[in-house]
């Protein structure tokens, strides 16, 4: 199945919908769907990353991310599509659930 890069309008609409369901917003930064998650401590941040990593592997779609103590910075893009796709928004929704 071919994954399509979303248009600017498609990204804007999907971003509005995604952010209507979360407290801290996702943004487009450097052409990627981006969010900084902040947790109580390192253990919670690492637990979030572990749950997310297992799901990503199952979906064969992986983030660009980094962790510093209680913070996890995430950037999502679909390399095969050459930009942000619906797959990225689906992962973002799942990550918000894991973080909650």
trRosetta pair geometry for C-beta under 8 A, 3 or more apart (Angstrom, degrees):
i j d omega theta_ij theta_ji phi_ij phi_ji
3 78 5.4 -109 128 167 141 148
3 80 5.7 84 49 91 116 111
3 81 4.6 -85 111 -61 97 115
3 85 4.9 34 167 -167 109 167
3 86 7.6 -142 -154 42 93 85
3 87 5.9 -21 -141 -16 138 127
4 81 6.0 93 165 -137 10 119
4 85 6.3 139 80 -128 43 109
4 86 7.8 38 62 0 80 101
5 78 7.1 -162 -92 67 68 112
5 81 4.2 157 -61 155 72 102
5 82 5.3 -53 -60 71 139 82
5 83 3.9 63 -141 55 120 109
5 84 6.8 81 -153 59 76 44
5 85 5.8 -84 -105 -76 36 85
6 10 3.6 -136 -172 102 100 125
6 11 4.8 135 108 -57 124 76
6 14 6.6 -54 -151 4 165 141
6 83 7.1 -125 40 112 65 111
6 84 5.6 -47 37 100 109 86
6 85 5.9 155 -22 -118 88 37
6 86 6.7 120 -63 -47 114 65
7 10 4.4 100 48 5 74 104
7 11 7.0 -138 92 -4 40 84
8 11 5.7 -52 -148 36 31 111
8 12 6.2 34 153 -21 64 107
9 12 5.6 -53 -145 36 31 114
9 13 6.3 28 157 -16 65 106
10 13 6.0 -56 -146 38 28 107
10 14 6.1 23 158 -14 64 111
11 14 5.9 -60 -143 42 28 107
11 15 5.9 31 157 -24 65 110
11 28 6.4 49 161 -74 133 141
11 84 5.5 76 -108 85 117 135
12 15 5.8 -55 -144 35 25 113
12 16 6.6 28 156 -20 61 104
13 16 5.9 -52 -151 32 31 111
13 17 6.6 28 153 -14 63 107
14 17 5.7 -56 -150 39 33 112
14 18 6.1 35 153 -21 67 108
14 86 7.3 -146 -113 -109 151 65
14 89 4.8 -81 172 -94 128 154
15 18 5.7 -52 -142 38 30 113
15 19 6.1 20 161 -11 65 112
15 26 6.3 -132 -141 88 86 103
15 27 7.8 59 -154 -122 131 30
15 28 6.9 -70 -89 -34 148 100
15 33 7.7 -160 -96 -121 97 99
16 19 6.2 -63 -143 44 24 103
16 20 6.4 33 155 -31 61 105
17 20 5.8 -52 -151 23 29 115
17 21 7.3 12 156 -8 59 108
18 21 6.4 -78 -168 38 32 103
18 22 6.8 -8 154 6 69 119
18 26 5.6 -25 119 32 132 132
18 89 5.9 -126 -70 -149 130 97
18 92 5.8 9 -150 111 140 132
18 93 6.5 -118 -127 -72 92 83
18 96 7.9 169 -173 -26 89 148
19 22 6.0 -75 -136 49 41 96
19 25 4.5 18 -129 -128 120 92
19 26 6.1 -134 -73 34 92 79
21 93 7.3 18 87 -126 143 91
21 96 7.0 101 111 122 100 159
22 25 6.8 140 90 -96 109 39
22 26 7.3 65 59 -17 149 88
22 96 4.9 -94 -96 -138 124 139
24 35 6.9 116 116 -160 103 107
24 36 7.6 -85 151 72 139 70
24 37 7.6 151 75 -107 141 52
24 38 7.9 110 -44 21 171 95
25 35 7.4 -148 117 -111 38 101
26 33 5.7 3 175 -174 126 89
26 34 6.7 143 -164 70 74 38
26 35 4.7 -57 -106 -63 72 112
26 92 5.7 11 -85 -161 157 139
27 33 7.9 156 82 -153 30 47
27 34 5.4 -35 70 67 77 94
27 35 7.2 136 18 -79 70 62
28 31 6.9 6 179 -121 99 17
28 32 7.0 154 -153 70 62 28
28 33 6.4 -35 -98 -93 66 49
28 34 6.9 114 -132 15 17 95
28 84 7.1 -82 -118 -32 108 155
29 32 6.2 -36 71 61 64 80
29 34 4.1 -34 31 20 110 153
29 75 7.3 -95 71 -112 98 108
30 34 7.5 78 36 -48 89 140
30 75 7.3 -16 67 -140 114 141
31 77 6.8 43 123 -103 85 136
31 83 6.2 -88 176 -130 106 88
31 84 7.2 -158 168 -25 64 98
32 64 7.2 -36 -163 41 160 123
32 75 4.1 35 133 -173 143 102
32 76 6.1 151 -177 61 91 37
32 77 4.5 -76 -115 -47 91 110
32 84 6.8 151 -133 -70 36 101
33 75 7.0 139 72 -160 49 51
33 76 4.2 -26 64 61 105 100
33 77 7.0 163 16 -66 79 60
33 84 5.3 109 -33 -123 99 125
33 88 4.8 143 19 153 140 127
33 89 7.0 -163 -106 -74 165 59
33 92 5.8 -84 146 -67 138 135
34 73 7.6 -5 -164 -176 93 84
34 74 6.8 166 -146 91 48 60
34 75 4.9 -8 -98 -103 85 76
34 76 7.6 -165 -68 20 42 70
35 73 7.8 -178 94 -150 41 48
35 74 5.3 -4 59 57 80 103
35 92 7.1 116 -5 -141 135 102
35 95 7.6 154 63 108 138 136
36 71 6.2 -13 -174 -165 97 107
36 72 7.5 158 -158 80 51 44
36 73 5.2 -18 -106 -103 78 74
36 74 7.7 178 -86 20 30 72
37 45 7.4 150 106 -125 107 85
37 48 6.6 -142 128 140 152 161
37 71 6.9 152 82 -156 56 53
37 72 4.5 -8 58 59 107 95
37 73 7.8 -162 24 -75 69 28
37 74 6.7 39 -8 -7 104 113
37 95 7.5 -121 -59 159 140 110
37 99 5.3 -126 -140 -116 131 138
38 70 6.1 48 -164 126 68 97
38 71 5.3 -18 -103 -101 72 78
39 42 7.9 133 84 -82 120 12
39 44 3.8 -166 171 101 131 113
39 45 4.3 -167 34 -62 138 75
39 48 6.4 -156 -70 -9 142 137
39 70 4.7 -138 67 -171 76 87
39 71 7.5 -169 19 -76 77 31
39 72 7.4 39 -12 -3 111 101
39 99 7.6 -127 -81 -148 96 87
40 43 8.0 -31 81 61 98 88
40 44 4.8 80 42 6 90 152
40 70 6.6 -132 85 -142 23 130
41 44 5.6 98 54 13 64 99
41 45 7.2 -123 107 -2 35 95
41 69 7.7 -73 -165 170 50 84
41 70 5.3 -75 -133 -93 16 113
42 45 5.5 -60 -147 40 35 112
42 46 5.9 31 158 -18 71 108
42 69 5.3 -83 -76 -161 94 52
42 70 5.9 -90 -62 -72 47 63
43 46 6.0 -57 -145 39 26 108
43 47 6.3 30 154 -22 62 107
44 47 5.6 -50 -144 35 31 115
44 48 6.5 37 154 -21 62 103
44 70 7.0 28 62 -140 101 89
45 48 5.7 -54 -154 34 30 114
45 49 6.5 28 150 -17 64 106
45 67 5.8 137 147 -148 124 115
45 69 7.1 105 17 127 158 38
45 70 5.1 -176 -38 -146 129 39
45 71 6.7 -12 -117 21 143 13
45 72 5.3 166 -160 -39 99 104
46 49 5.5 -52 -148 37 36 112
46 50 6.3 39 152 -23 66 104
46 67 7.2 79 -83 -167 67 160
47 50 5.6 -52 -147 33 31 113
47 51 6.5 29 156 -14 65 104
48 51 6.1 -55 -148 38 29 107
48 52 6.1 26 155 -16 64 113
48 72 6.3 -139 93 0 128 156
48 95 7.8 66 178 -160 103 79
48 98 5.5 122 -146 135 76 108
48 99 5.7 40 -133 -94 132 66
49 52 5.7 -58 -144 42 29 112
49 53 6.0 34 157 -26 66 108
49 65 7.3 180 -123 120 105 144
49 67 6.2 -44 -62 -68 149 139
49 72 6.0 -172 -68 -114 101 143
50 53 5.8 -51 -142 32 27 111
50 54 6.7 27 158 -17 60 103
51 54 6.2 -58 -156 33 29 109
51 55 6.7 23 152 -13 63 110
51 98 4.7 173 102 -144 130 126
52 55 5.8 -64 -154 41 33 110
52 56 6.0 34 153 -23 70 108
52 63 7.5 -18 154 9 127 133
52 94 7.5 131 -123 118 77 102
52 95 5.6 34 -113 -109 122 87
52 98 5.6 -174 -65 75 84 170
53 56 5.6 -51 -142 35 31 113
53 57 6.3 33 159 -21 64 105
54 57 6.0 -53 -149 33 28 110
54 58 6.6 30 152 -19 61 107
55 58 5.6 -57 -153 35 33 114
55 59 6.3 15 155 -4 67 111
55 91 7.9 149 120 -133 115 82
55 94 5.9 -164 151 154 156 143
55 98 7.6 -135 2 -60 146 138
56 59 5.9 -70 -148 49 30 100
56 60 8.0 129 160 -53 58 5
56 61 6.0 -111 -155 79 76 59
56 62 5.0 89 166 -103 128 59
56 63 6.6 -97 -108 -4 147 84
56 91 6.9 49 -99 -134 85 124
57 60 7.2 26 -173 -76 33 46
57 62 7.7 40 -76 -83 54 99
59 87 7.7 157 160 -160 124 104
59 91 7.1 -171 88 -86 158 100
61 78 7.2 -33 -142 -109 114 86
61 87 5.3 -146 -126 166 159 125
61 88 7.9 -142 168 -79 132 53
61 91 6.1 -131 109 -62 123 135
63 74 5.2 -33 -177 -154 147 92
63 75 6.6 138 -174 67 89 45
63 76 5.4 -53 -116 -86 89 75
63 91 6.9 180 -63 147 102 144
64 74 7.5 128 77 -163 55 46
64 75 4.3 -22 68 66 104 102
64 76 7.6 -168 26 -74 76 30
64 77 7.5 5 1 22 114 96
65 72 6.1 6 -176 -179 118 92
65 73 6.3 167 -152 86 64 55
65 74 4.7 -10 -102 -105 105 64
65 75 7.0 -176 -74 23 57 65
66 72 7.4 174 86 -151 39 53
66 73 5.1 -1 54 53 86 102
67 71 6.9 162 -151 88 52 55
67 72 5.1 -15 -100 -102 81 76
67 73 7.8 -164 -75 20 35 70
68 71 5.2 -5 63 60 81 103
68 73 8.0 23 10 -7 96 104
74 95 6.6 110 -148 -172 178 165
76 84 7.1 75 108 -122 85 88
76 88 3.9 143 136 -149 119 102
76 91 5.7 173 -125 77 145 127
76 92 6.1 -122 16 -60 157 95
77 83 6.2 -77 -156 -162 101 26
77 84 5.7 -74 -120 -76 68 60
77 88 6.3 7 -96 -89 21 142
78 81 4.0 32 101 26 116 113
78 82 7.8 -16 92 25 78 29
78 83 6.8 0 53 80 82 35
78 84 6.7 100 11 -141 90 20
78 85 3.9 -14 10 13 150 118
78 87 5.2 96 -85 56 128 122
78 88 5.8 -120 -36 -40 92 102
79 82 7.4 35 -175 -73 34 34
81 84 7.9 -70 94 80 128 13
81 85 4.4 95 32 -55 168 128
81 87 7.9 164 -7 24 139 118
84 88 5.0 -85 -152 44 77 153
84 89 7.7 75 173 -39 103 86
85 88 5.6 116 56 0 58 95
85 89 7.9 -119 109 5 42 88
86 89 5.6 -55 -154 39 44 110
86 90 6.3 48 149 -23 71 103
87 90 5.6 -54 -151 35 32 114
87 91 6.5 30 153 -16 65 104
88 91 5.8 -54 -150 37 33 109
88 92 6.3 38 150 -24 65 105
89 92 5.3 -48 -144 33 35 117
89 93 6.5 39 155 -21 64 100
90 93 5.9 -51 -153 32 31 111
90 94 6.6 28 151 -16 62 107
91 94 5.6 -57 -150 38 36 112
91 95 6.2 37 152 -22 69 105
92 95 5.7 -54 -147 35 30 111
92 96 6.5 34 153 -21 63 102
93 96 5.8 -53 -153 32 31 112
93 97 6.7 31 150 -18 63 103
94 97 5.6 -54 -155 34 35 112
94 98 6.5 34 149 -18 67 104
95 98 5.5 -51 -146 37 36 111
95 99 6.2 35 154 -20 67 106
96 99 5.7 -56 -146 37 30 111
96 100 6.4 34 154 -26 64 105
97 100 5.7 -53 -150 29 32 112
